[in-house]
Each structure stands twice: as C-alpha cells, then as structure tokens.
C-alpha cells in the first residue's frame, strides 16, 4: 500500500529510500524525484514559497494518485512526502519514490507520480520575492501536457 504524507516537517531522502527498500523487498529499481524551492524565477529572486492545502482533501487526492501508480505498474511500491507551509530556497518540497522489479517501471511510475501531483493534487503555491511582492504560481501548459501523456 502506498505511503503518503503531507507535512510541514522536512524529510530525509536517504531514510525514506531505506523505508521503501524494506517495504518493497526484492525490488530491482527505485525511481526518485526530489523537488526543491528555487532561488529565482526568471530574473526575480525568491525569498520563500508558501504551500497551502486543505487537510484531509489533499491527502486523499495524493493517495488516489499514488494508488493509481501502484495499479498501473503492479508490482510497484510508492512513497510520496509533500511539504506545506513556508519554505525557503533550497528546502525540499516533495519526494516521490517508486520501487519495482526493474528500472523501467520504477522510473515510469516516478514520472507519472510527479506529473499528476503537479497538475491534479490540490496544493496552492505563493512565491515571495526579494522586492516584497508575492504572486500565486499559475498552472503551466507544459505541466498539463506532461500529465496528459499518462492518459
């Protein structure tokens, strides 16, 4: 069963990989994606990003996505940790792990997970800029295109 956590606390990627390795038993491959807060967008310096969500609803939506990956690439084991709250440049935002008997399904499941999380999970991101202004992050056409390839 997929592991899903939506939390303010940071995560330790190595510890999460060890947990997945133990859960997945004899998996031959683990795909990994770690998202971090960027230091700038375009030529604008970012001082922080605030990630908002609806507790309960967000976890359910992320779980549905994680379980879909496990169903599509069965056997597949998934761990998703997504942070919320105020984060600064360089901090972890999201960790997506997928283990499978071979590298191809592990990497495919990882790609699917991050593409669908980016477009289907209910998170709202506000960027805080060095000049004191803020802006909500808008949906991007290239993210929707990437997610669409999974059907």
N, C-alpha and C positions, 0 to 999 in steps of 0.2 A: 504494500500500500504506500502511496506517495506520501512523503513528508513535506508539509507546507508550514512556514512560519512567516508571519507579518509582525515586525517588531521594531522598536526604537533602538535596541542594543545592537552593537556591531557583531559581526560573526568572524570566526577564524576559518578560512577556507580549508586549511590542512585538516582541522578537526572534523569538518563537515565531510570531506572526502573520505576520511577514515571511517566515519559512521556509515556512509554509503557503501564502502567496500565491504564492511562487515555484514550489512543488510543484504547486499547483492551476492554474497557467496563467491561463486566461481566466475563472475563476470570477467570478460576479456578486455573490455574497454570502458573508459569513463570519459564522457564529454563534459566540458566545464566552460561556463561563461561567468565572468565577474564584471559587473558594471560599476563604474566609479563616477563621482561628481567631477565634471570638467572644470578647469580653471578659467575658461573663457568660451564665449560663443561668438563666432565672428571675430571682431576686434574688441569685444566688450568683456572686461574682467568680471568674473563671478566671485562673490564673497560667500555665498551659501545657496542651497536649494532646499526648499521645504516641500516635503511629500505628504500629501493628505490622503485620507481614505475613509471609508465607512466601515468601522469594525463589524465583523460578522459577515457582511455582504462581500467585502474584499477577499477574506479568507476562503469563503465558499467559491467565489469565481476563480481564484487561483487554484484551488483544489480540483475543480472541474477541468481546468486546462492540464494540470499535472496528471490526472487520471486518464485524460484523453491520450497523452503521450504514452503512458504505460499500456493503454489498449492498442494503440497503433503499432508500437514496436515490441509487442509481447514476445519474449520476456524482456522487461525493461523496469528499472528501478529509478525513481526520481526523488530529488531533494530540491526544494525551492525555498530560499530565505530572501525576503524582501523587506527592506527597512523603510520606516516612515519617520516623520519629524524633520527637524532642521539638521542638515548635513553640510559640511564644508568641503572645498575642493580636495580631491584625493581620497575622500572617505568612500567606503563601499556603499553601494545602493542595493545591488541584487546579486545573488549567487544562484546559478542554475546548474544542477548536476544531473546527468543521466548515465546509468550504467547498463550495459547489455553484453551479451556473449561475444560480440565483435565490434570493432570500431565504427563501422558504417552506421548501424542503427543507433549507437550511443551518440555519435555526432549529429545525426539527423534529428533525433529526439531533442537534443540540446538546442539546435537551430529552431525547431518548431516551438519549443517552450519559450524562448526569448522573443520570437516574433509574435506569438499570440499574447504573451504577457504585456508586451509593448502596446498592443492595439486593443486587447479585449479585457484586461484587468482594470478595475476601477480605482486608479490612482490619479491624483492631480498634482502637478509639479509647478512650483513657482520659483523662478530664478531671482536671486537678489544680486544686483550689480554694484560695482565699486562706487558708482556715482550716486548711489542711494535709491535708484529706481528699481522697480520689480516688474516682472512680466510672467504671466502664466504660459507654460510651454504648450504650444499648439500641436495638434496631430499633424504628422507629416505624410505626404503622399507616398514617399518611398517606404515608410514603415507599413502602410496599408498594402502596398504591392508585395512586400516581402511576406506578410502574413497570408495574403491571398494564394500564394503558391502551395500552401498546405491544404487548400480546399475549405 
